[in-house]
């Protein structure tokens, strides 16, 4: 592995968490992820020994530090001047807002979906610029038994259900806040969404050769040829939403794939991580992207309908617990929403799943190279496209 970046002034970073009563007496920083297993951040493991100044007792604090990418290309692609701040504010502002709302609604047990937040900073100079000293410090979930699953295998049926239940809760709580207290939603949540910032220029610095990989893959499957025009739509990263589906639009993750879900096998608990791109949109975007790329293909072939309904049932159940009218949020409405988001999710599902989810392990993705697509990957793409066509989700876009 490459040299581990140094984190300066760790004590200042965790000052709020240790509340001035403890001191760092030992620290160890190592790399947590293999090269290529994380795209928008450098991930470090931070082990601290804290000593109480009052009692002299010591305790261990195991954390994860997220740093901005080391190379300039990824810094630009992931727009770190925005995405780093957005993620820090997700934990610093949005999570407490959603927790407070649940308490106000009389929830005895709050939905616990995220790692603990220990602290964040943009730099060491007090400016507004995110630089090499930017750090986001979170709970190290692996010490509590959470783990990421094999992205080339995907979640099995039981695991997929657990994740979908959590995903439904993640979508429904902020939606309930919007429906019950729009002023707080507009003040505390909406301004932090990706859709609330100016559209960024994603034109390539140099013209790239036309890549016909995915066109050729669809042409190999007679049932998929009708979907070819979808590959010429705006790519998912370039679409700026300025109109939204109502009343269902809510906080969405926008990068809901297997590596951003941590599962604890002993009790099948789930945590959702990596909030760099969250925005305001229909929850159908997260749902179809997660199912398409992160669930085992054999499970999808046997249980796709069941999983869609399972998500919808849990979505409605969460809204009901938060005293919201669930009548508008039918299964049929959700299915129509999936079709309505295909302008931006078709390429997201097909291309991202192929290049990233099923990309080569322990190797950083090179998006300038022509992708090598295995037969297994092709079969997943063909299943996706057939299913999207069969359900009429592409009809409004390819007529």
C-alpha positions in Angstrom: 0.0 0.0 0.0 1.0 3.6 -0.5 2.2 5.9 2.4 -0.6 6.5 4.9 -1.6 10.2 5.0 -1.0 11.9 8.4 -3.9 13.5 10.2 -2.8 16.6 12.0 -4.3 17.8 15.3 -6.5 14.8 16.0 -7.3 16.1 19.5 -8.9 19.2 18.1 -10.9 17.1 15.6 -12.5 15.0 18.4 -12.7 17.8 21.0 -16.5 18.0 21.0 -16.8 14.2 21.5 -14.3 14.0 24.4 -15.7 17.2 25.9 -12.4 18.5 27.3 -12.4 15.8 30.0 -10.2 13.3 28.1 -6.9 13.4 26.4 -5.5 11.3 23.5 -2.5 9.4 24.9 -2.0 7.1 21.9 -3.0 6.9 18.3 -2.6 4.7 15.3 -3.7 5.5 11.7 -3.7 2.9 9.0 -5.5 2.4 5.7 -8.9 0.7 6.0 -9.8 -0.1 2.4 -7.9 -1.7 -0.4 -7.1 0.4 -3.5 -10.1 0.7 -5.8 -12.6 -0.3 -3.1 -13.6 3.4 -2.5 -13.9 6.0 -5.2 -14.8 9.4 -3.7 -12.6 9.3 -0.5 -9.5 8.0 1.1 -10.5 5.9 4.0 -8.3 5.5 7.1 -8.7 3.5 10.3 -8.0 5.6 13.4 -7.5 3.9 16.7 -7.2 6.2 19.7 -6.6 5.6 23.4 -8.4 8.3 25.5 -7.5 9.0 29.1 -9.8 10.7 31.6 -8.0 13.6 33.3 -10.3 13.1 36.3 -10.2 9.4 37.0 -7.1 8.4 35.0 -9.0 5.6 33.3 -8.4 4.8 29.7 -10.8 3.8 26.9 -10.5 2.8 23.2 -12.0 4.8 20.4 -12.1 3.2 17.0 -13.0 5.5 14.2 -12.9 5.9 10.4 -11.4 9.0 8.9 -12.6 10.1 5.4 -10.2 12.3 3.5 -10.6 13.8 0.1 -9.1 11.7 -2.8 -5.4 11.9 -3.3 -5.5 12.5 -7.1 -6.9 15.7 -8.7 -9.0 13.8 -11.3 -11.2 12.2 -8.6 -11.3 15.4 -6.6 -12.9 17.1 -9.6 -15.2 14.3 -10.5 -16.5 14.1 -6.9 -16.6 17.8 -6.5 -14.9 17.7 -3.1 -15.5 21.4 -2.4 -19.2 20.5 -2.2 -19.4 16.8 -1.5 -17.1 16.9 1.6 -19.1 19.7 3.2 -22.4 18.1 2.3 -21.4 14.9 4.0 -20.2 16.7 7.1 -23.5 18.6 7.3 -25.5 15.4 6.8 -24.2 14.1 10.1 -23.9 17.5 11.8 -27.4 18.9 10.8 -29.7 16.5 9.0 -29.3 13.5 11.3 -30.1 15.5 14.5 -33.0 17.1 12.7 -34.5 13.8 11.8 -33.9 12.4 15.3 -35.6 15.4 16.9 -38.6 15.1 14.5 -39.0 11.4 15.5 -39.0 12.3 19.2 -41.6 15.0 18.5 -43.8 12.4 16.8 -43.7 10.2 19.9 -41.3 7.5 18.6 -40.0 5.5 21.5 -37.3 3.9 19.5 -35.6 6.0 16.9 -34.5 4.6 13.6 -30.7 4.1 14.0 -29.4 4.0 10.4 -26.0 5.7 10.5 -22.6 5.5 12.1 -21.9 7.9 15.0 -20.4 11.3 14.1 -17.2 12.4 16.0 -16.2 15.5 14.1 -15.2 17.2 10.9 -13.1 20.0 9.5 -12.4 21.5 6.1 -8.8 22.6 6.7 -6.4 23.9 9.4 -6.4 27.5 8.3 -10.0 28.5 9.1 -11.0 29.3 5.5 -13.9 27.9 3.5 -11.7 25.8 1.2 -11.6 22.1 1.5 -8.0 21.0 1.3 -5.6 18.1 2.1 -6.3 18.6 5.9 -10.0 18.0 5.5 -11.2 15.1 7.7 -14.5 13.6 8.5 -14.4 11.3 11.5 -17.0 8.6 12.1 -17.6 5.5 14.1 -15.7 2.4 12.9 -18.6 0.1 12.4 -16.4 -2.9 11.8 -15.5 -3.1 15.5 -19.2 -3.7 16.2 -19.4 -6.5 13.7 -20.6 -4.7 10.6 -19.1 -5.5 7.3 -19.5 -5.0 3.6 -20.5 -8.0 1.5 -18.9 -9.3 -1.7 -20.0 -6.9 -4.5 -19.5 -9.5 -7.1 -22.0 -11.8 -5.4 -24.6 -9.4 -4.0 -27.1 -9.6 -1.2 -29.1 -12.8 -0.7 -32.9 -12.7 -0.3 -33.0 -12.3 3.5 -30.2 -9.7 3.4 -31.9 -7.7 0.6 -35.1 -7.6 2.7 -33.2 -6.1 5.7 -31.5 -3.5 3.5 -34.8 -2.6 1.8 -36.5 -2.1 5.2 -33.8 0.3 6.3 -33.9 2.0 2.9 -37.6 2.5 3.2 -37.1 4.0 6.7 -34.3 6.3 5.4 -36.7 7.6 2.7 -39.8 7.8 4.8 -38.6 9.7 7.8 -37.5 12.9 5.9 -40.6 12.6 3.8 -42.7 12.6 6.9 -40.8 15.6 8.2 -41.6 17.4 4.9 -45.3 16.5 5.1 -45.6 17.4 8.8 -43.2 20.3 9.2 -42.3 21.8 5.8 -40.7 24.9 7.4 -38.1 22.8 9.2 -37.5 20.6 6.2 -36.9 23.7 4.0 -34.7 25.3 6.6 -32.6 22.3 7.8 -32.6 19.7 5.0 -33.4 21.1 1.6 -30.6 23.7 1.4 -28.0 20.9 1.8 -29.3 18.8 -1.0 -27.2 18.4 -4.2 -30.1 19.8 -6.2 -29.9 23.1 -4.3 -26.4 24.0 -5.6 -25.6 25.4 -9.0 -25.2 23.0 -11.8 -21.6 22.0 -12.3 -19.9 21.7 -15.7 -19.1 18.0 -16.2 -17.8 18.3 -19.8 -14.6 16.3 -20.2 -11.3 18.1 -20.3 -10.6 16.3 -23.5 -12.8 14.6 -26.1 -13.0 10.9 -25.6 -13.4 8.4 -28.3 -17.0 7.1 -28.7 -17.4 4.0 -26.7 -19.9 1.6 -28.2 -19.5 -1.2 -25.6 -23.0 -0.9 -24.2 -24.6 -0.5 -27.6 -23.0 -3.7 -28.7 -24.1 -5.5 -25.5 -27.7 -4.6 -26.1 -27.5 -5.6 -29.7 -26.4 -9.1 -28.7 -29.8 -9.5 -27.1 -32.7 -9.3 -29.5 -35.1 -8.5 -26.6 -33.0 -5.5 -25.6 -32.5 -3.7 -28.9 -35.6 -1.5 -28.4 -33.8 0.1 -25.4 -30.8 1.3 -27.4 -32.1 4.9 -27.5 -31.8 5.0 -23.7 -28.0 5.0 -24.0 -28.1 8.3 -25.9 -30.1 10.1 -23.2 -28.2 12.4 -20.9 -25.9 10.5 -18.6 -27.1 10.2 -15.0 -24.4 12.5 -13.7 -25.3 15.3 -16.1 -29.0 15.5 -15.3 -29.9 18.4 -13.0 -33.3 18.1 -11.5 -35.4 21.2 -11.5 -38.8 19.6 -11.3 -39.8 16.9 -8.8 -42.4 14.2 -8.3 -44.8 15.2 -5.5 -45.8 14.3 -2.9 -43.2 11.4 -2.8 -39.9 13.2 -3.3 -37.7 13.1 -0.3 -34.1 12.8 0.8 -32.4 10.2 -1.4 -28.9 8.7 -1.1 -28.1 8.8 -4.9 -25.3 6.2 -4.5 -27.2 3.3 -2.9 -25.0 0.3 -3.8 -23.5 -2.6 -1.8 -20.3 -0.8 -0.7 -22.4 1.9 1.0 -24.3 -0.6 3.1 -22.8 -2.3 6.1 -24.5 -5.4 7.5 -24.0 -7.1 10.8 -24.6 -10.8 10.2 -25.3 -11.8 13.8 -28.5 -9.8 14.0 -28.9 -8.7 10.4 -28.7 -5.0 11.4 -27.8 -2.5 8.7 -26.1 0.9 8.6 -26.0 3.2 5.5 -22.8 5.2 4.8 -21.2 7.6 2.3 -23.4 10.7 2.0 -21.6 12.7 -0.6 -24.2 13.0 -3.3 -27.6 12.9 -1.5 -30.3 15.0 -3.0 -34.1 15.6 -3.3 -35.8 13.2 -5.6 -38.2 10.3 -5.9 -37.1 7.3 -3.7 -37.6 5.2 -6.8 -34.1 6.2 -7.9 -32.4 4.6 -4.9 -34.7 1.6 -5.0 -34.2 0.6 -8.6 -30.4 1.3 -8.5 -29.9 -0.7 -5.4 -31.9 -3.7 -6.6 -30.3 -3.7 -10.1 -26.7 -3.7 -8.9 -26.5 -5.0 -5.4 -28.8 -8.0 -5.1 -27.8 -11.4 -6.3 -29.1 -12.0 -9.8 -30.7 -15.4 -9.0 -32.6 -13.7 -6.1 -33.8 -10.9 -8.5 -35.0 -13.5 -11.0 -37.1 -15.3 -8.4 -38.2 -12.5 -6.0 -38.1 -9.2 -7.8 -41.8 -8.5 -7.3 -41.7 -9.6 -3.7 -38.7 -7.2 -3.0 -40.5 -4.3 -4.6 -43.6 -4.9 -2.6 -41.6 -5.4 0.6 -39.9 -2.0 0.2 -43.3 -0.3 -0.4 -44.9 -2.0 2.6 -42.1 -0.8 4.9 -42.2 2.7 3.4 -45.9 3.0 4.1 -45.5 1.4 7.5 -42.9 4.0 8.5 -45.0 6.9 7.3 -47.9 5.5 9.3 -45.8 5.3 12.5 -45.0 9.0 12.0 -48.7 9.9 11.7 -48.8 10.5 7.9 -51.5 9.7 5.5 -50.3 6.7 3.5 -53.2 6.6 1.0 -51.2 8.3 -1.9 -48.3 6.0 -1.6 -49.6 2.9 -3.3 -47.5 0.1 -4.9 -48.9 1.3 -8.3 -47.7 4.8 -7.6 -44.2 3.5 -6.8 -44.0 1.5 -10.0 -44.9 4.6 -12.0 -42.2 6.5 -10.2 -39.6 3.9 -11.3 -40.6 4.4 -14.9 -40.5 8.2 -14.4 -36.9 8.1 -13.2 -35.5 6.0 -16.0 -34.3 9.1 -17.8 -31.5 9.3 -15.2 -31.4 5.8 -13.7 -31.3 3.6 -16.8 -27.6 4.5 -17.5 -26.9 4.6 -13.8 -28.1 1.0 -13.4 -26.5 -0.3 -16.6 -23.2 1.5 -16.8 -22.3 2.1 -13.1 -23.2 -1.4 -12.2 -20.9 -2.8 -14.9 -17.9 -0.4 -14.4 -18.0 0.0 -10.7 -20.1 -2.7 -8.8 -18.7 -5.5 -11.0 -15.4 -3.8 -11.9 -12.1 -5.4 -11.1 -11.5 -5.7 -7.3 -8.5 -3.9 -5.7 -8.0 -1.7 -8.7 -9.1 1.9 -9.2 -11.6 2.2 -12.1 -10.2 3.9 -15.1 -13.1 5.4 -16.9 -10.9 6.3 -19.9 -10.3 2.7 -20.7 -12.8 0.6 -22.7 -14.5 -1.7 -20.2 -14.0 -5.4 -20.2 -17.4 -6.9 -19.7 -17.7 -10.6 -18.8 -20.6 -12.9 -19.8 -21.9 -12.7 -16.2 -22.1 -8.9 -16.4 -23.8 -9.1 -19.8 -26.4 -11.4 -18.5 -27.2 -9.0 -15.6 -27.5 -6.1 -18.1 -29.8 -8.2 -20.3 -32.0 -9.1 -17.3 -32.2 -5.5 -16.2 -33.2 -4.2 -19.7 -35.7 -7.0 -20.3 -37.3 -6.3 -17.0 -37.4 -2.6 -17.5 -39.0 -3.1 -20.9 -41.5 -5.8 -19.7 -42.8 -3.5 -17.0 -43.2 -0.6 -19.3 -40.7 1.6 -17.4 -39.0 2.7 -20.6 -42.1 3.3 -22.8 -42.3 7.1 -22.1 -38.7 7.6 -23.0 -38.2 5.6 -26.2 -41.4 6.3 -28.1 
